[in-house]
Every structure is written in structure tokens, then in C-alpha cells.
């Protein structure tokens, strides 16, 4: 199985700052819209919910999704 994960950054957007495209055997299997709160390490992309609001500011909330990338080719555009 050939897996590839592509992070597409949207530079001029505040909330929806990226899309993650997941390909298996060169076929797009899923697209995930990512808010401004996410982390990437060698094995995972971790997407967080947002907490807070106007006047208090927005912060990283609970984890809403983890995408395993340890077995994939990873690319950023």
C-alpha cells in the first residue's frame, strides 16, 4: 500500500488555514479541512478544537482528530 499525505496551507486565511489530502495508491481518499490549531510531528497530524471567543481570544481546545503519517510520504504545499 502506497500512502501519501499532502498539507496544503492557505496563507491568507485566519481560521481554515489548511487542507489535508490523503492518498492511498495514488487515489485521493479523503480531504480534511484544518482550523488554525494543529500540530505536526514525525508520526501524527493532531487537529484541535477551538475554545474561547470574542474578548477572551481563541485557544487550542480538545483533540478532535489525529491522522497517522508515520507510514506515509508527507508533502507540504
Backbone as CSV, one residue per row, in Angstrom:
resi,resn,N_x,N_y,N_z,CA_x,CA_y,CA_z,C_x,C_y,C_z
1,UNK,0.842,-1.176,0.000,0.000,0.000,0.000,0.892,1.245,0.000
2,UNK,0.619,2.156,-0.887,1.351,3.399,-1.029,0.481,4.518,-0.460
3,UNK,0.946,5.182,0.612,0.168,6.236,1.260,0.924,7.557,1.156
4,UNK,0.197,8.620,0.839,0.774,9.954,0.751,-0.181,10.935,1.424
5,UNK,0.371,11.846,2.209,-0.414,12.880,2.885,0.144,14.227,2.454
6,UNK,-0.746,15.101,1.974,-0.345,16.422,1.494,-1.033,17.483,2.341
7,UNK,-0.245,18.367,2.955,-0.770,19.508,3.702,-0.729,20.710,2.777
8,UNK,-1.889,21.265,2.478,-1.988,22.435,1.597,-2.335,23.632,2.472
9,UNK,-1.374,24.530,2.648,-1.578,25.701,3.508,-2.261,26.829,2.744
10,UNK,-3.209,27.484,3.413,-3.888,28.664,2.869,-3.338,29.875,3.626
11,UNK,-2.427,30.566,3.008,-1.661,31.623,3.682,-2.534,32.790,4.156
12,UNK,-3.498,33.215,3.373,-4.250,34.428,3.688,-5.560,34.173,4.417
13,UNK,-5.710,33.025,5.050,-6.926,32.742,5.807,-6.589,32.632,7.280
14,UNK,-7.532,33.065,8.144,-7.275,33.052,9.580,-7.733,31.751,10.227
15,UNK,-8.943,31.269,9.896,-9.477,30.075,10.573,-9.182,28.791,9.828
16,UNK,-9.627,28.676,8.623,-9.405,27.442,7.863,-8.069,27.562,7.147
17,UNK,-7.017,27.239,7.873,-5.669,27.552,7.405,-5.039,26.493,6.521
18,UNK,-5.673,25.320,6.418,-5.057,24.274,5.606,-6.084,23.205,5.241
19,UNK,-5.735,22.422,4.238,-6.457,21.206,3.885,-5.441,20.073,3.910
20,UNK,-5.880,18.913,4.333,-5.038,17.729,4.309,-5.671,16.770,3.317
21,UNK,-4.888,16.381,2.331,-5.347,15.397,1.351,-4.629,14.084,1.629
22,UNK,-5.408,13.011,1.709,-4.855,11.687,1.975,-5.053,10.829,0.727
23,UNK,-3.949,10.315,0.225,-3.958,9.474,-0.970,-3.522,8.064,-0.592
24,UNK,-4.223,7.075,-1.115,-3.827,5.678,-0.968,-3.746,5.101,-2.367
25,UNK,-2.577,4.553,-2.689,-2.317,4.018,-4.034,-2.651,5.048,-5.115
26,UNK,-2.213,6.281,-4.899,-2.355,7.404,-5.825,-3.806,7.855,-6.046
27,UNK,-4.743,7.423,-5.211,-6.131,7.875,-5.302,-6.456,8.712,-4.080
28,UNK,-7.058,9.881,-4.307,-7.478,10.737,-3.202,-8.603,10.037,-2.456
29,UNK,-8.391,9.729,-1.177,-9.405,9.024,-0.392,-10.123,9.929,0.593
30,UNK,-9.474,11.055,0.973,-10.100,11.952,1.948,-9.446,13.322,1.901
31,UNK,-10.273,14.353,2.122,-9.784,15.716,2.296,-10.307,16.220,3.639
32,UNK,-9.397,16.734,4.463,-9.748,17.214,5.798,-9.442,18.695,5.858
33,UNK,-10.441,19.514,6.237,-10.245,20.944,6.422,-9.721,21.167,7.836
34,UNK,-8.668,21.982,7.965,-7.990,22.160,9.249,-8.101,23.609,9.696
35,UNK,-8.477,23.794,10.973,-8.501,25.147,11.523,-7.083,25.580,11.895
36,UNK,-6.952,26.705,12.519,-5.619,27.245,12.801,-4.872,26.493,13.901
37,UNK,-5.558,25.589,14.608,-4.922,24.878,15.715,-4.621,23.437,15.325
38,UNK,-3.411,23.222,14.860,-2.958,21.867,14.552,-1.454,21.785,14.792
39,UNK,-0.990,20.579,15.065,0.431,20.315,15.261,0.837,19.158,14.359
40,UNK,2.086,19.167,13.952,2.625,18.085,13.133,3.914,17.598,13.779
41,UNK,4.021,16.282,13.944,5.281,15.685,14.369,5.596,14.562,13.381
42,UNK,6.684,13.852,13.516,7.038,12.843,12.502,5.996,11.728,12.309
43,UNK,5.139,11.488,13.301,4.170,10.398,13.208,2.715,10.837,13.066
44,UNK,2.375,12.031,13.513,0.961,12.422,13.583,0.733,13.870,13.144
45,UNK,-0.443,14.098,12.591,-1.009,15.439,12.486,-2.137,15.449,13.507
46,UNK,-2.090,16.371,14.444,-3.079,16.445,15.512,-3.888,17.724,15.308
47,UNK,-5.205,17.573,15.187,-6.101,18.700,14.940,-6.907,18.951,16.205
48,UNK,-6.929,20.210,16.642,-7.598,20.580,17.885,-8.862,21.385,17.604
49,UNK,-9.799,21.303,18.535,-10.979,22.155,18.524,-10.554,23.541,19.003
50,UNK,-11.445,24.505,18.895,-11.152,25.849,19.386,-12.002,26.132,20.616
51,UNK,-11.441,26.873,21.559,-12.174,27.321,22.736,-11.930,28.808,22.891
52,UNK,-12.864,29.480,23.546,-12.733,30.910,23.776,-13.749,31.669,22.963
53,UNK,-13.432,32.917,22.704,-14.350,33.722,21.929,-13.926,35.162,21.886
54,UNK,-14.803,35.963,21.366,-14.544,37.395,21.229,-14.306,38.000,22.608
55,UNK,-13.252,38.734,22.730,-12.924,39.367,24.005,-11.949,38.558,24.838
56,UNK,-12.015,37.233,24.737,-11.096,36.401,25.517,-10.018,35.785,24.641
57,UNK,-10.228,35.823,23.340,-9.278,35.216,22.422,-9.590,33.753,22.211
58,UNK,-9.003,33.179,21.181,-9.231,31.778,20.832,-7.997,30.983,21.198
59,UNK,-8.209,29.777,21.703,-7.122,28.905,22.119,-7.350,27.489,21.612
60,UNK,-6.310,26.696,21.709,-6.360,25.287,21.343,-7.251,24.553,22.338
61,UNK,-8.204,23.778,21.824,-9.099,23.008,22.684,-8.731,21.540,22.693
62,UNK,-9.742,20.695,22.833,-9.545,19.248,22.854,-9.133,18.738,21.480
63,UNK,-8.468,17.604,21.475,-8.110,16.952,20.210,-9.388,16.451,19.554
64,UNK,-9.581,16.823,18.276,-10.759,16.335,17.560,-10.401,15.286,16.510
65,UNK,-9.119,15.216,16.139,-8.724,14.220,15.139,-7.213,14.059,15.164
66,UNK,-6.768,12.834,14.995,-5.351,12.523,14.817,-5.232,11.741,13.521
67,UNK,-4.291,12.133,12.672,-4.049,11.460,11.407,-2.635,10.906,11.447
68,UNK,-2.526,9.586,11.317,-1.219,8.937,11.373,-0.483,9.131,10.049
69,UNK,0.714,9.690,10.127,1.512,9.927,8.917,2.864,9.218,8.994
70,UNK,3.066,8.406,10.019,4.343,7.721,10.205,4.667,6.724,9.105
71,UNK,3.636,6.244,8.416,3.861,5.272,7.350,3.607,5.863,5.968
72,UNK,3.605,7.192,5.870,3.235,7.860,4.620,4.328,8.801,4.135
73,UNK,4.296,9.047,2.852,5.092,10.132,2.284,4.359,11.421,2.655
74,UNK,5.065,12.420,3.179,4.430,13.668,3.618,4.959,14.825,2.777
75,UNK,4.054,15.680,2.348,4.404,16.816,1.498,3.619,18.039,1.954
76,UNK,4.237,19.213,1.872,3.564,20.465,2.198,3.578,21.360,0.962
77,UNK,2.424,21.949,0.672,2.327,22.894,-0.459,1.892,24.234,0.052
